[in-house]
Amino acid sequence: MPTIQVNPQPAPQTFLFADLAGFTALTEAVGDERAADLAVAFCERVCELNDPHDAEDVKTIGDACMIRARDPALAVELGLHIVGDVGAHHGLPGVRVGMHHGPAVQRRGDWFGATVNIAARVAALAGEGEVLLTDAVRRAAGALPGVDYEPRGTHRLRHVSQPIVLHAAVGVGSGPCQ
C-alpha cells in the first residue's frame, strides 16, 4: 500500500509590520517624491535593527516593512526599538507596529498564511507609537525584563473567523527603548 505524505506543520514564526501612521496625509503635505524618500529612509532604518534581533526584512509595501523574526521575545524587543528609536528620531508621522506569531509558508522569498494576514491587520489597528501584538505573541515571548503587556481587549478582524486578543508591549524602567 502506498504511503501518503503529509506536509508537516510549518514552524511558528513571528511577523511584524511596521509603518508610518498618517502616511497619506504626509504625501498630501509634502508631495509624492518627498514622501517616497521618507518611506524608503524609514524602511532602511528599520532594517538596520533586524540583525541584533535575529530578524529579516521580507519586503516593503509602500511605507510599511514586513519583517520575520525567529524568536518572539526578540520580535517584541524589535518592535519597541522601531517605535522608540526610529519613531523618535525620523521626524515623520508616528510609527506603529503590529505582530502575530504562528505558522506560515515561504514561497519565492515571501511569506504567506493566516499568521501574516493577522499580523498585517493588527498593525492597522495599532495607534501611533504603539507596539500591538496578539496573545499568541505574548504567550510565546513570555515575561520580558523591562516590558509590560497592557491588555487591549478582544477584537474581530476582517475575514478572521475567531476573535483575537490583543496587547500593547510597553517598555518600562531600563527595558527596551527606555
N, C-alpha and C positions, 0 to 999 in steps of 0.2 A: 504494500500500500504506500503511495507517495506521501511524503511529509509536506505539510503546508507550513510555509514560513510566515511567521507573523512579525511584522516590524516592531521592534521594541519601542517602548515609550521614550521619546527624546528626553535627554537630561534637562532638568529645570535650569532656566537662565533668568536673569533679571534684566528687563528692558526699561530704559529711561528715554523720555522725550523731554528735551529742554528747548524752550523757545522764548521769544521776546513778546511779552504781553503788550498789546496795543500796537503791533507792527503795522496794521492797516492805517491807523491814524498817523504813525510815523511817516509812512510812504506819502500820505497826503501832505504832511507838513514839510518834508524835505525833498520830495521827489523820488522817482524810481531809482535813479543812478546812486544817489547818496544812501538811500535805504538799503539797496542791494549791497553796497560796500560795507555798511554797518552789520548786516546779517552775516556776510562772509567773515568779517573780523570776529564777530561773536562766536560763530561755529569753530573758527580756528582756535580761539582762546579756550573754548570748552574742550576741544580735542587735546590740548596741552595737558589737561588734567587726567586724561584717561590712564596712562601708563602706571602712575603710582596707585591707582585704584583697580588694577587688573581688569580694565575695561577697554573696549574698542569701539571706534566710530563705525557705525553701519552705513549711514548715509545722512545727507542733509536734504531737507524738504523745505525749500524757501528759507524762512528764518528759524526753522527747527532742526535740531540734531537728534538723530536716533542712535542710541548707544546700547551696547550689550555688555553686561557685567557678569562675570562668573560667580562672584561672591556677593550675596545680597547685603551683607553688612558693609562691604566696601562701596556698594551701589548707593546706600543711604548716605554714607560719608561724601561720596562724589556729588550727589545731589545737593547736599549742604554747601559744598565748596563752590559749585556752579552758582548757586543763588547768592552765597556770601561773598565770594571772591570776584567772580566775573560780573555778577549783578551789581556789585557795589562800585565797580571801577570803570565800567564801559561807557557811562554817560548816555545810555539808551533807555527806552522804556523798561519797566521791570522785567525780570527774568522769572520764569516759572518752570517747575519740574514735576513730572508725574511718572510713576513707575508701577510695574506689576512683575510678579515672579511666577514662573511656571514653565511648562514645556513649549517648545517652538521648533520649527523645522527650518533648515537652511537650504536655499536654492540660489545658485549663481551669486554667492556673496551677500545675499539679502536674507532676511528672516521673516517667517510667516507664521500665522496661527492666532488663536484666541488670545494668548498672552500678549502678543504685540498689539493687537487691536485694543485690548483693555488698557494697556499702558498709554496708548495714544488718547483714549477717551478720558483717562484720569488726568493726564496733562492738561487737557482742555478745560477741566474743572478747577484746576489749581489757580489760586489767586497770585497776584504779583508778589514776588518774594517768597513764595510757598513751595515746599517740597511735599507733595501729596503722594501717598502710597497706599496700596491695598493692604488688607490684613494679611494676605499671603506673604508680602514682603516683610511686614513687621514680625510675623512668626518666624520666618526663615532667617532674618537678620538677628533676632533676639535682642537682648538688652545691650546697649552700646554705651560706653562711658561718654558722658557729655552730651547725650542725645535723649530727649524726651519724645514720646509719641503722644500727640494730642488727638483725641477722637474727633472725627468729622462726620460721624453718622453713617447710615446705610443709604446707598444711592442706587437708583436704577439707571443703567447705562443703555443707550440706544443699541438695539439689536443684541443685547446680552440677556439671556434668559433669567439668570439668578441675580438678585441684588448683591452689591459689592460694598463691603465695609471699608471705609477709608480712614486714614490717619494722616496727620501732618507731622513730619520729623522736624524737630526744633533743636538747634544746638544751644546748650546751656553751659554756664561756667567756663571751664577751659576746654570744652569739647570742640568738635569741628567748627571752624569759622567763628570762633568766639575769641 
